[in-house]
Amino acid sequence: MAQRVRLDKIDRRILADLQDDGRMTNVELARRAGISAPPCLRRVRALEDSGYIRGYHAELDSAALGFTEMFFALVGLDSQAQDVLAGFEDAVKDWPEIRECHMIRGGGDFLLKVVARDKPHRDALTMQLTSTDHVARVQTLETIRTSKDLSGVPVVTDGTPD
């Protein structure tokens, strides 16, 4: 990764616009930023090279793909030794249904965001999780609905978050 560039108002506008729509054309991105296309593309490349932009992705409809259940799992381990914590992270890293894994402080050791096809699949994943080495307890929190689901972070372009 190259050295991070110091962000100016134009860079922040580019970041905010790409975070909202990663498929935006460079011409449209440049128009919104108030610059021409060639310097806009150079800025985007510099933002990528310096690590501000880690990648691009498509937001998929989980239900359309058969994943109708989403839940969180609060996981407590029987030890907080670094090898046990790292071992748990390693054990769940290849589970495609575990979409996020966060080591947390207070109330548990890890908070997982998990998707499942249906209730039996959710129950099977929970049982698989409880049988993972060093897992002492698992509390699942089933979602009823999601009223806000934003990715990324607020990008300040003019003194206030977008």
PyMOL CGO cylinders between C-alpha atoms (Angstrom):
from pymol import cmd
from pymol.cgo import CYLINDER

trace = [
    CYLINDER, 0.00, 0.00, 0.00, 1.27, 3.44, -0.93, 0.3, 1, 1, 1, 1, 1, 1,
    CYLINDER, 1.27, 3.44, -0.93, 1.50, 6.28, 1.55, 0.3, 1, 1, 1, 1, 1, 1,
    CYLINDER, 1.50, 6.28, 1.55, -1.91, 7.74, 2.36, 0.3, 1, 1, 1, 1, 1, 1,
    CYLINDER, -1.91, 7.74, 2.36, -2.78, 10.93, 0.56, 0.3, 1, 1, 1, 1, 1, 1,
    CYLINDER, -2.78, 10.93, 0.56, -4.14, 13.87, 2.53, 0.3, 1, 1, 1, 1, 1, 1,
    CYLINDER, -4.14, 13.87, 2.53, -7.81, 14.09, 1.64, 0.3, 1, 1, 1, 1, 1, 1,
    CYLINDER, -7.81, 14.09, 1.64, -9.24, 17.33, 0.34, 0.3, 1, 1, 1, 1, 1, 1,
    CYLINDER, -9.24, 17.33, 0.34, -12.89, 18.21, -0.31, 0.3, 1, 1, 1, 1, 1, 1,
    CYLINDER, -12.89, 18.21, -0.31, -12.78, 16.73, -3.82, 0.3, 1, 1, 1, 1, 1, 1,
    CYLINDER, -12.78, 16.73, -3.82, -11.31, 13.43, -2.60, 0.3, 1, 1, 1, 1, 1, 1,
    CYLINDER, -11.31, 13.43, -2.60, -13.99, 13.21, 0.08, 0.3, 1, 1, 1, 1, 1, 1,
    CYLINDER, -13.99, 13.21, 0.08, -16.73, 13.88, -2.48, 0.3, 1, 1, 1, 1, 1, 1,
    CYLINDER, -16.73, 13.88, -2.48, -15.30, 11.14, -4.71, 0.3, 1, 1, 1, 1, 1, 1,
    CYLINDER, -15.30, 11.14, -4.71, -15.23, 8.71, -1.76, 0.3, 1, 1, 1, 1, 1, 1,
    CYLINDER, -15.23, 8.71, -1.76, -18.80, 9.56, -0.73, 0.3, 1, 1, 1, 1, 1, 1,
    CYLINDER, -18.80, 9.56, -0.73, -20.12, 9.19, -4.28, 0.3, 1, 1, 1, 1, 1, 1,
    CYLINDER, -20.12, 9.19, -4.28, -18.31, 5.89, -4.90, 0.3, 1, 1, 1, 1, 1, 1,
    CYLINDER, -18.31, 5.89, -4.90, -19.51, 4.53, -1.57, 0.3, 1, 1, 1, 1, 1, 1,
    CYLINDER, -19.51, 4.53, -1.57, -23.09, 5.34, -2.59, 0.3, 1, 1, 1, 1, 1, 1,
    CYLINDER, -23.09, 5.34, -2.59, -22.70, 3.96, -6.12, 0.3, 1, 1, 1, 1, 1, 1,
    CYLINDER, -22.70, 3.96, -6.12, -19.55, 2.03, -6.97, 0.3, 1, 1, 1, 1, 1, 1,
    CYLINDER, -19.55, 2.03, -6.97, -20.70, 1.61, -10.58, 0.3, 1, 1, 1, 1, 1, 1,
    CYLINDER, -20.70, 1.61, -10.58, -20.80, 5.34, -11.25, 0.3, 1, 1, 1, 1, 1, 1,
    CYLINDER, -20.80, 5.34, -11.25, -18.90, 6.26, -14.39, 0.3, 1, 1, 1, 1, 1, 1,
    CYLINDER, -18.90, 6.26, -14.39, -15.75, 8.29, -14.09, 0.3, 1, 1, 1, 1, 1, 1,
    CYLINDER, -15.75, 8.29, -14.09, -17.39, 11.02, -16.19, 0.3, 1, 1, 1, 1, 1, 1,
    CYLINDER, -17.39, 11.02, -16.19, -20.32, 11.29, -13.75, 0.3, 1, 1, 1, 1, 1, 1,
    CYLINDER, -20.32, 11.29, -13.75, -17.99, 11.09, -10.77, 0.3, 1, 1, 1, 1, 1, 1,
    CYLINDER, -17.99, 11.09, -10.77, -15.87, 13.91, -12.20, 0.3, 1, 1, 1, 1, 1, 1,
    CYLINDER, -15.87, 13.91, -12.20, -18.96, 16.02, -12.92, 0.3, 1, 1, 1, 1, 1, 1,
    CYLINDER, -18.96, 16.02, -12.92, -20.17, 15.67, -9.34, 0.3, 1, 1, 1, 1, 1, 1,
    CYLINDER, -20.17, 15.67, -9.34, -16.71, 16.48, -7.98, 0.3, 1, 1, 1, 1, 1, 1,
    CYLINDER, -16.71, 16.48, -7.98, -16.43, 19.53, -10.23, 0.3, 1, 1, 1, 1, 1, 1,
    CYLINDER, -16.43, 19.53, -10.23, -13.30, 18.39, -12.08, 0.3, 1, 1, 1, 1, 1, 1,
    CYLINDER, -13.30, 18.39, -12.08, -12.56, 16.86, -15.48, 0.3, 1, 1, 1, 1, 1, 1,
    CYLINDER, -12.56, 16.86, -15.48, -12.41, 13.10, -16.04, 0.3, 1, 1, 1, 1, 1, 1,
    CYLINDER, -12.41, 13.10, -16.04, -8.61, 12.53, -16.32, 0.3, 1, 1, 1, 1, 1, 1,
    CYLINDER, -8.61, 12.53, -16.32, -7.69, 14.10, -12.95, 0.3, 1, 1, 1, 1, 1, 1,
    CYLINDER, -7.69, 14.10, -12.95, -10.70, 12.39, -11.39, 0.3, 1, 1, 1, 1, 1, 1,
    CYLINDER, -10.70, 12.39, -11.39, -9.43, 9.00, -12.55, 0.3, 1, 1, 1, 1, 1, 1,
    CYLINDER, -9.43, 9.00, -12.55, -5.95, 9.82, -11.19, 0.3, 1, 1, 1, 1, 1, 1,
    CYLINDER, -5.95, 9.82, -11.19, -7.51, 10.73, -7.84, 0.3, 1, 1, 1, 1, 1, 1,
    CYLINDER, -7.51, 10.73, -7.84, -9.50, 7.48, -7.75, 0.3, 1, 1, 1, 1, 1, 1,
    CYLINDER, -9.50, 7.48, -7.75, -6.34, 5.47, -8.50, 0.3, 1, 1, 1, 1, 1, 1,
    CYLINDER, -6.34, 5.47, -8.50, -4.45, 7.35, -5.76, 0.3, 1, 1, 1, 1, 1, 1,
    CYLINDER, -4.45, 7.35, -5.76, -7.30, 6.68, -3.30, 0.3, 1, 1, 1, 1, 1, 1,
    CYLINDER, -7.30, 6.68, -3.30, -7.18, 2.98, -4.23, 0.3, 1, 1, 1, 1, 1, 1,
    CYLINDER, -7.18, 2.98, -4.23, -3.38, 2.81, -4.00, 0.3, 1, 1, 1, 1, 1, 1,
    CYLINDER, -3.38, 2.81, -4.00, -3.34, 4.53, -0.62, 0.3, 1, 1, 1, 1, 1, 1,
    CYLINDER, -3.34, 4.53, -0.62, -5.93, 2.15, 0.84, 0.3, 1, 1, 1, 1, 1, 1,
    CYLINDER, -5.93, 2.15, 0.84, -8.93, 4.45, 1.22, 0.3, 1, 1, 1, 1, 1, 1,
    CYLINDER, -8.93, 4.45, 1.22, -10.80, 2.36, -1.35, 0.3, 1, 1, 1, 1, 1, 1,
    CYLINDER, -10.80, 2.36, -1.35, -10.39, -1.32, -0.55, 0.3, 1, 1, 1, 1, 1, 1,
    CYLINDER, -10.39, -1.32, -0.55, -12.59, -2.70, -3.31, 0.3, 1, 1, 1, 1, 1, 1,
    CYLINDER, -12.59, -2.70, -3.31, -15.90, -2.65, -5.14, 0.3, 1, 1, 1, 1, 1, 1,
    CYLINDER, -15.90, -2.65, -5.14, -18.82, -5.02, -4.76, 0.3, 1, 1, 1, 1, 1, 1,
    CYLINDER, -18.82, -5.02, -4.76, -22.43, -5.61, -5.68, 0.3, 1, 1, 1, 1, 1, 1,
    CYLINDER, -22.43, -5.61, -5.68, -25.11, -5.53, -3.01, 0.3, 1, 1, 1, 1, 1, 1,
    CYLINDER, -25.11, -5.53, -3.01, -27.10, -8.74, -3.41, 0.3, 1, 1, 1, 1, 1, 1,
    CYLINDER, -27.10, -8.74, -3.41, -30.66, -9.55, -2.40, 0.3, 1, 1, 1, 1, 1, 1,
    CYLINDER, -30.66, -9.55, -2.40, -30.21, -12.29, 0.21, 0.3, 1, 1, 1, 1, 1, 1,
    CYLINDER, -30.21, -12.29, 0.21, -33.84, -13.46, 0.08, 0.3, 1, 1, 1, 1, 1, 1,
    CYLINDER, -33.84, -13.46, 0.08, -33.74, -13.77, -3.71, 0.3, 1, 1, 1, 1, 1, 1,
    CYLINDER, -33.74, -13.77, -3.71, -30.72, -16.03, -3.27, 0.3, 1, 1, 1, 1, 1, 1,
    CYLINDER, -30.72, -16.03, -3.27, -32.51, -18.20, -0.71, 0.3, 1, 1, 1, 1, 1, 1,
    CYLINDER, -32.51, -18.20, -0.71, -31.15, -16.72, 2.54, 0.3, 1, 1, 1, 1, 1, 1,
    CYLINDER, -31.15, -16.72, 2.54, -34.30, -15.62, 4.34, 0.3, 1, 1, 1, 1, 1, 1,
    CYLINDER, -34.30, -15.62, 4.34, -32.93, -15.69, 7.88, 0.3, 1, 1, 1, 1, 1, 1,
    CYLINDER, -32.93, -15.69, 7.88, -30.39, -13.33, 9.41, 0.3, 1, 1, 1, 1, 1, 1,
    CYLINDER, -30.39, -13.33, 9.41, -29.30, -13.43, 13.03, 0.3, 1, 1, 1, 1, 1, 1,
    CYLINDER, -29.30, -13.43, 13.03, -26.54, -12.36, 15.32, 0.3, 1, 1, 1, 1, 1, 1,
    CYLINDER, -26.54, -12.36, 15.32, -24.67, -14.74, 17.59, 0.3, 1, 1, 1, 1, 1, 1,
    CYLINDER, -24.67, -14.74, 17.59, -22.95, -13.57, 20.76, 0.3, 1, 1, 1, 1, 1, 1,
    CYLINDER, -22.95, -13.57, 20.76, -20.19, -16.10, 21.43, 0.3, 1, 1, 1, 1, 1, 1,
    CYLINDER, -20.19, -16.10, 21.43, -18.33, -16.59, 24.70, 0.3, 1, 1, 1, 1, 1, 1,
    CYLINDER, -18.33, -16.59, 24.70, -15.19, -18.69, 24.79, 0.3, 1, 1, 1, 1, 1, 1,
    CYLINDER, -15.19, -18.69, 24.79, -13.79, -20.68, 27.71, 0.3, 1, 1, 1, 1, 1, 1,
    CYLINDER, -13.79, -20.68, 27.71, -10.51, -18.73, 27.53, 0.3, 1, 1, 1, 1, 1, 1,
    CYLINDER, -10.51, -18.73, 27.53, -9.34, -15.36, 26.29, 0.3, 1, 1, 1, 1, 1, 1,
    CYLINDER, -9.34, -15.36, 26.29, -5.81, -16.55, 25.57, 0.3, 1, 1, 1, 1, 1, 1,
    CYLINDER, -5.81, -16.55, 25.57, -4.62, -15.18, 22.24, 0.3, 1, 1, 1, 1, 1, 1,
    CYLINDER, -4.62, -15.18, 22.24, -4.22, -18.64, 20.71, 0.3, 1, 1, 1, 1, 1, 1,
    CYLINDER, -4.22, -18.64, 20.71, -7.82, -19.53, 21.67, 0.3, 1, 1, 1, 1, 1, 1,
    CYLINDER, -7.82, -19.53, 21.67, -9.18, -16.25, 20.27, 0.3, 1, 1, 1, 1, 1, 1,
    CYLINDER, -9.18, -16.25, 20.27, -7.19, -16.65, 17.05, 0.3, 1, 1, 1, 1, 1, 1,
    CYLINDER, -7.19, -16.65, 17.05, -8.24, -20.30, 16.84, 0.3, 1, 1, 1, 1, 1, 1,
    CYLINDER, -8.24, -20.30, 16.84, -11.91, -19.33, 16.97, 0.3, 1, 1, 1, 1, 1, 1,
    CYLINDER, -11.91, -19.33, 16.97, -11.43, -16.70, 14.25, 0.3, 1, 1, 1, 1, 1, 1,
    CYLINDER, -11.43, -16.70, 14.25, -9.64, -19.28, 12.13, 0.3, 1, 1, 1, 1, 1, 1,
    CYLINDER, -9.64, -19.28, 12.13, -12.40, -21.85, 12.73, 0.3, 1, 1, 1, 1, 1, 1,
    CYLINDER, -12.40, -21.85, 12.73, -15.20, -19.57, 11.47, 0.3, 1, 1, 1, 1, 1, 1,
    CYLINDER, -15.20, -19.57, 11.47, -13.38, -17.70, 8.68, 0.3, 1, 1, 1, 1, 1, 1,
    CYLINDER, -13.38, -17.70, 8.68, -14.39, -20.19, 5.99, 0.3, 1, 1, 1, 1, 1, 1,
    CYLINDER, -14.39, -20.19, 5.99, -18.07, -20.47, 7.00, 0.3, 1, 1, 1, 1, 1, 1,
    CYLINDER, -18.07, -20.47, 7.00, -19.82, -18.69, 4.14, 0.3, 1, 1, 1, 1, 1, 1,
    CYLINDER, -19.82, -18.69, 4.14, -22.91, -18.07, 6.27, 0.3, 1, 1, 1, 1, 1, 1,
    CYLINDER, -22.91, -18.07, 6.27, -20.91, -16.03, 8.79, 0.3, 1, 1, 1, 1, 1, 1,
    CYLINDER, -20.91, -16.03, 8.79, -20.82, -12.65, 7.08, 0.3, 1, 1, 1, 1, 1, 1,
    CYLINDER, -20.82, -12.65, 7.08, -19.17, -10.67, 9.88, 0.3, 1, 1, 1, 1, 1, 1,
    CYLINDER, -19.17, -10.67, 9.88, -17.04, -11.64, 12.86, 0.3, 1, 1, 1, 1, 1, 1,
    CYLINDER, -17.04, -11.64, 12.86, -16.17, -9.00, 15.44, 0.3, 1, 1, 1, 1, 1, 1,
    CYLINDER, -16.17, -9.00, 15.44, -14.10, -9.50, 18.59, 0.3, 1, 1, 1, 1, 1, 1,
    CYLINDER, -14.10, -9.50, 18.59, -15.92, -7.50, 21.25, 0.3, 1, 1, 1, 1, 1, 1,
    CYLINDER, -15.92, -7.50, 21.25, -15.49, -6.29, 24.79, 0.3, 1, 1, 1, 1, 1, 1,
    CYLINDER, -15.49, -6.29, 24.79, -18.23, -6.85, 27.36, 0.3, 1, 1, 1, 1, 1, 1,
    CYLINDER, -18.23, -6.85, 27.36, -20.89, -9.53, 27.28, 0.3, 1, 1, 1, 1, 1, 1,
    CYLINDER, -20.89, -9.53, 27.28, -18.98, -12.01, 25.16, 0.3, 1, 1, 1, 1, 1, 1,
    CYLINDER, -18.98, -12.01, 25.16, -15.90, -12.49, 23.06, 0.3, 1, 1, 1, 1, 1, 1,
    CYLINDER, -15.90, -12.49, 23.06, -17.29, -12.36, 19.51, 0.3, 1, 1, 1, 1, 1, 1,
    CYLINDER, -17.29, -12.36, 19.51, -20.35, -11.00, 17.76, 0.3, 1, 1, 1, 1, 1, 1,
    CYLINDER, -20.35, -11.00, 17.76, -21.21, -12.74, 14.50, 0.3, 1, 1, 1, 1, 1, 1,
    CYLINDER, -21.21, -12.74, 14.50, -23.62, -11.75, 11.76, 0.3, 1, 1, 1, 1, 1, 1,
    CYLINDER, -23.62, -11.75, 11.76, -24.99, -14.94, 10.22, 0.3, 1, 1, 1, 1, 1, 1,
    CYLINDER, -24.99, -14.94, 10.22, -27.34, -15.70, 7.33, 0.3, 1, 1, 1, 1, 1, 1,
    CYLINDER, -27.34, -15.70, 7.33, -29.32, -18.91, 6.86, 0.3, 1, 1, 1, 1, 1, 1,
    CYLINDER, -29.32, -18.91, 6.86, -31.71, -20.34, 4.29, 0.3, 1, 1, 1, 1, 1, 1,
    CYLINDER, -31.71, -20.34, 4.29, -34.45, -21.06, 6.83, 0.3, 1, 1, 1, 1, 1, 1,
    CYLINDER, -34.45, -21.06, 6.83, -35.05, -21.88, 10.50, 0.3, 1, 1, 1, 1, 1, 1,
    CYLINDER, -35.05, -21.88, 10.50, -33.70, -25.47, 10.31, 0.3, 1, 1, 1, 1, 1, 1,
    CYLINDER, -33.70, -25.47, 10.31, -30.52, -24.14, 8.66, 0.3, 1, 1, 1, 1, 1, 1,
    CYLINDER, -30.52, -24.14, 8.66, -30.27, -21.44, 11.35, 0.3, 1, 1, 1, 1, 1, 1,
    CYLINDER, -30.27, -21.44, 11.35, -30.62, -24.10, 14.06, 0.3, 1, 1, 1, 1, 1, 1,
    CYLINDER, -30.62, -24.10, 14.06, -27.99, -26.31, 12.40, 0.3, 1, 1, 1, 1, 1, 1,
    CYLINDER, -27.99, -26.31, 12.40, -25.56, -23.38, 12.20, 0.3, 1, 1, 1, 1, 1, 1,
    CYLINDER, -25.56, -23.38, 12.20, -26.17, -22.61, 15.87, 0.3, 1, 1, 1, 1, 1, 1,
    CYLINDER, -26.17, -22.61, 15.87, -25.49, -26.23, 16.82, 0.3, 1, 1, 1, 1, 1, 1,
    CYLINDER, -25.49, -26.23, 16.82, -22.33, -26.25, 14.71, 0.3, 1, 1, 1, 1, 1, 1,
    CYLINDER, -22.33, -26.25, 14.71, -21.23, -23.04, 16.41, 0.3, 1, 1, 1, 1, 1, 1,
    CYLINDER, -21.23, -23.04, 16.41, -21.86, -24.40, 19.92, 0.3, 1, 1, 1, 1, 1, 1,
    CYLINDER, -21.86, -24.40, 19.92, -19.74, -27.47, 19.12, 0.3, 1, 1, 1, 1, 1, 1,
    CYLINDER, -19.74, -27.47, 19.12, -16.76, -25.40, 17.95, 0.3, 1, 1, 1, 1, 1, 1,
    CYLINDER, -16.76, -25.40, 17.95, -13.62, -25.80, 20.09, 0.3, 1, 1, 1, 1, 1, 1,
    CYLINDER, -13.62, -25.80, 20.09, -13.50, -23.54, 23.17, 0.3, 1, 1, 1, 1, 1, 1,
    CYLINDER, -13.50, -23.54, 23.17, -17.04, -22.18, 22.69, 0.3, 1, 1, 1, 1, 1, 1,
    CYLINDER, -17.04, -22.18, 22.69, -18.59, -22.00, 26.16, 0.3, 1, 1, 1, 1, 1, 1,
    CYLINDER, -18.59, -22.00, 26.16, -21.86, -20.23, 25.28, 0.3, 1, 1, 1, 1, 1, 1,
    CYLINDER, -21.86, -20.23, 25.28, -23.79, -18.91, 22.31, 0.3, 1, 1, 1, 1, 1, 1,
    CYLINDER, -23.79, -18.91, 22.31, -26.66, -16.47, 22.52, 0.3, 1, 1, 1, 1, 1, 1,
    CYLINDER, -26.66, -16.47, 22.52, -28.52, -15.97, 19.25, 0.3, 1, 1, 1, 1, 1, 1,
    CYLINDER, -28.52, -15.97, 19.25, -30.46, -12.82, 18.46, 0.3, 1, 1, 1, 1, 1, 1,
    CYLINDER, -30.46, -12.82, 18.46, -32.97, -13.27, 15.66, 0.3, 1, 1, 1, 1, 1, 1,
    CYLINDER, -32.97, -13.27, 15.66, -33.74, -10.22, 13.57, 0.3, 1, 1, 1, 1, 1, 1,
    CYLINDER, -33.74, -10.22, 13.57, -37.39, -9.31, 13.04, 0.3, 1, 1, 1, 1, 1, 1,
    CYLINDER, -37.39, -9.31, 13.04, -36.73, -6.60, 10.48, 0.3, 1, 1, 1, 1, 1, 1,
    CYLINDER, -36.73, -6.60, 10.48, -33.94, -4.30, 9.42, 0.3, 1, 1, 1, 1, 1, 1,
    CYLINDER, -33.94, -4.30, 9.42, -34.83, -0.62, 9.19, 0.3, 1, 1, 1, 1, 1, 1,
    CYLINDER, -34.83, -0.62, 9.19, -31.32, 0.64, 8.45, 0.3, 1, 1, 1, 1, 1, 1,
    CYLINDER, -31.32, 0.64, 8.45, -28.47, -1.16, 6.73, 0.3, 1, 1, 1, 1, 1, 1,
    CYLINDER, -28.47, -1.16, 6.73, -25.69, 1.14, 5.56, 0.3, 1, 1, 1, 1, 1, 1,
    CYLINDER, -25.69, 1.14, 5.56, -22.27, -0.03, 4.58, 0.3, 1, 1, 1, 1, 1, 1,
    CYLINDER, -22.27, -0.03, 4.58, -19.13, 2.02, 4.88, 0.3, 1, 1, 1, 1, 1, 1,
    CYLINDER, -19.13, 2.02, 4.88, -18.66, 5.14, 6.99, 0.3, 1, 1, 1, 1, 1, 1,
    CYLINDER, -18.66, 5.14, 6.99, -19.92, 8.72, 6.91, 0.3, 1, 1, 1, 1, 1, 1,
    CYLINDER, -19.92, 8.72, 6.91, -17.70, 10.81, 4.63, 0.3, 1, 1, 1, 1, 1, 1,
    CYLINDER, -17.70, 10.81, 4.63, -17.45, 14.47, 5.53, 0.3, 1, 1, 1, 1, 1, 1,
    CYLINDER, -17.45, 14.47, 5.53, -17.32, 16.64, 2.41, 0.3, 1, 1, 1, 1, 1, 1,
    CYLINDER, -17.32, 16.64, 2.41, -18.29, 20.07, 3.70, 0.3, 1, 1, 1, 1, 1, 1,
    CYLINDER, -18.29, 20.07, 3.70, -18.00, 19.91, 7.47, 0.3, 1, 1, 1, 1, 1, 1,
    CYLINDER, -18.00, 19.91, 7.47, -21.06, 17.68, 7.92, 0.3, 1, 1, 1, 1, 1, 1,
    CYLINDER, -21.06, 17.68, 7.92, -21.36, 13.93, 7.30, 0.3, 1, 1, 1, 1, 1, 1,
    CYLINDER, -21.36, 13.93, 7.30, -23.15, 12.96, 4.07, 0.3, 1, 1, 1, 1, 1, 1,
]
cmd.load_cgo(trace, "trace")
